[in-house]
Amino acid sequence: MNPIVRKRTIKEVPVLEVVLKENQSEALPLIIYYHGWQTSKELVLTQGRKLAEKGFRVVLPDAMGHGERKHPVSPIPSLTFWNSIYYNLFEFQSLRDFFMEKGLATEKIGVGGVSMGGMTTCALLTHHPEISAAACVMGSPAPLLYRENIRTRTAEMGISLPDDYESLLSWLEAYDLSENKETLKGRPLFIWHGTADEKIRFEDTAQFVRKNKQTENGKNIEFHVAVNEPHLVKVPTMDKISSFFEAKLLS
């Protein structure tokens, strides 16, 4: 099996569509998979191929400020980062509807992503009950904690943030899965995080799992702890992600 990769632009969002050639005109379960900070859709293409080989139609978007949409990072700390996630949230429905309206996607929808893309994934779960299964890979279901971590780190480095930093990012309150855990509603959620992650704190993710794994909302969380692993995804993890979506969306 050798998936084909097609470049599309959907509502000005550059994407790669990955699908098996023999399935390209069929309605298939759809997975939208997001890349991380300061990378691009091409950096998650290996994962996209692995998912397509299972029988999915996979869409890999470039986040605003990344890939084909690259522009200089703002000198204001974290502005470009949060903006990229915000655009992902705004653009999700347009990507979903494009393939649904063309009859190329079934009602089974998966979402996943790495790092910034994992944060996007968890945020989308708070507002999109149509998502059937999701994968957060070295991301965070607790962006409010991440916001505070940024404030702490910038203060330690003597870098100033806007005085109204929290207010400017007040939208995070509605999109923080850890604070809106009832929106998970028992949906399958694959979480992978390395204990030595130097960019997004492992403990924030672990705390979310501890608080929710035994509840009705979080009963289908699958937590994969990678001991001593840094902020890096390796091929065996990609295989686990593909198997997870296959089990949850194709069985």
N, C-alpha and C positions, 0 to 999 in steps of 0.2 A: 504494500500500500504506500502510495506516494501522494500526499496531499498537494493540491495546487494552491498557490498564493496569488491573490488578486488585490491590486491596489484600487481603492475607491476613495471618493471624497463625499461625505454625507453631511449636508448642512455645514459645509466648510471644515468638517473634521476629517483629517486624513486617517484612513484605517487600512489595515491589512485584513482581508477575509481569507480564512484558511479552511479548506474543505476537501474531502476526497473527490476526485474527478467524477467518479461514477455517481456521486450524490449531489453534485453541484446545483441541480435544478429541483431538488426535492425539498419539502418542508422538513427541517431537522431541528432537534433541540439546539438552542442557541446559547453560546457562552461568550460573554463580553469580558475580556481579560485585560487588566490595566498594568502598565509598567510603573517603574519607580522614579524617584527624584533624579533629575538630570540624566535620564537615559532616554529611551525611545521605544516605539512599538517593535522595532526589529530585535530589541534585546529580550523580548518575551516570545519570539517566534518559535524557538525550540519547544517551549511549552505549548504554543498554539498548534504546532504540528502533531505533538503527542495527543492532544485532545481531539484533533481532527481525525486521527487514525482510529479513534474509538467510535467515530460516527457522528461527531458534533460539527456544527457550523460555528467557527470561532472568529470573533471580531476583536482585533487588537488596535485600539485607538492611540493616537498621539495626544497626550495631554497638552493643554495650552502652555506655551512657553517651552515645549519640548519637541524633539524630532523635526519634522517639517514645519512646525510652528515655533521653532526656537527663536527666542529673543533674549537680550541680556537680563541677567538676574538683577532684580531691584536691589539697590544698596540698603534699603530698609529691611532689616532682618525678618525673614519668614514670609514677607509679603507675596513673593512669587510662588512659594510653596503652597500657602493656603489658597491663593488664587487658582492654582492648577487643580486642586481638589474641588474647589467651588465650580469651576468650569466642567469638570467631569460629572458632577452631580446634575448640572443644568443640561448637559448633552446626552445623558444616558437614555432618556425617553425617546429622543430623536433617533438614536441608533437602534433601539429596540423596535420602534414603530416602522422604520425603513424596511427591515427584513420581514416583519409580520405582514405589512401591507402588500409586499411582493409575493406572499405565500411561500417564503423561504424559511420560515421559523415556525415551530410548533408552540404550544402553550408552556412547554417546559423551558425555563430560562435559568441559566446559571451565571454567576458573576464571581470573578476572582481577581487577585492582583498581588503584586509584591511591593512591600515597603509603602510608599505613598499610595500605590494602587491597592494595597491591603486596607489602608485607612479609608480610601474611597469605597471599597467593598462594604465594610462595616457600616459606613454612613448610609449607603444606599439601602441597606436592610431596614433601616428605621422608617423608610417612607415607601418602600416598594414591596408589598405583599406578594406580587406576582413572581418574585424571585424564589425559585424552588430550592436552590442549594447554593452555597457560597464558600469561597476559600480565601482566607486572610493569611498571607504568607509574610512573616516578619513585618507585619503592619501593627496597627493598634486599634482596638475597639473603644479606646478612651482618649479621643482627641483633646478633651478639656485638660486632662493630665499632661498631654504632650505640649499643649499651649503653655502650661505653667512651667514645664521643664525648659522650654525655650526662654521664658522670662528669667528663670534661675541662671541658665547658662550665659545668657547675654549680660546679665548683671555681673557675673563672675569675671567676664572678659572686658567689662567696662564699656559695653555697647548699649546705646540707648534704644528703647522702643517707644512708640507713641504713648502719650499719657493715657489715652483711651483705648489701649491695646485690647483689653477684654471686651469692651463694647463693640469695637470694630469686628471682633470675631464672635459676637453673640449668637450668630447663626449656628455655631457648633453645638449649642445646648440642645437644639432639636435633632441634631444628627449624631450625637454621641450615643453609641449603642450601649455602653456601660450604664448610662443614665436613663436610657429608654429601653431597658431590657425586655419589657413586655412585647415590644415590636418583633422580637425574634420568633416568638410563637412556635417554638419547637422545631424550626426548620434546621436541616443539616448544615452545620458550619464547621469546616475544616480549618484548624488553626495550627500553623507551624511557626516556631520561634526558637532561635538559638539563645542559650543562656549567656553567651558572651557577646551578644549583640551590642555594638558600640554606638549605634545610631538611634534605635528605638528601643526603649527599655523593656526587657523581658518581663520584669516584675509587674508592669502595668497589665500586660496580657495575662500573666499567671493569676493575678488578682481577680480579673474578670472571670476567668474560668472557675476559680475556687468558689466565687460567689454565686455562679449560675449553673454549673454543671449538674447539680442535683435538683434543680428546679424544673417545673414543667416547661418553662420557656427555653431552658438551656439543655434539655435532656439529650439533644442530638448534636452537641458540640463534640468534636473529635480533636483532642489537644495532643499535638506531636511536639514533644520537648527535645530539642537537639542540644545535648550537653556539650558545653565548651565550643559550640559553633558560633561564628561571627555573623555579621550582616551579609550573608551570601547564600544563594540558593544553588544546590547541586542537582545533578541529574536524578539521583534516587528520589529526591523530594519531588521533582517534577513527575516522576512515575507514580508516586503516591497520590498526588493531586489528580492526575488523570484517572487513576483507578477509583478515587473517591467520586468524581463526577459520573463516571460510568455506572457505579453502583447506585447512586442516588437519582440519576436522571434517565438511565436507559433500562433499568431492571423493571 
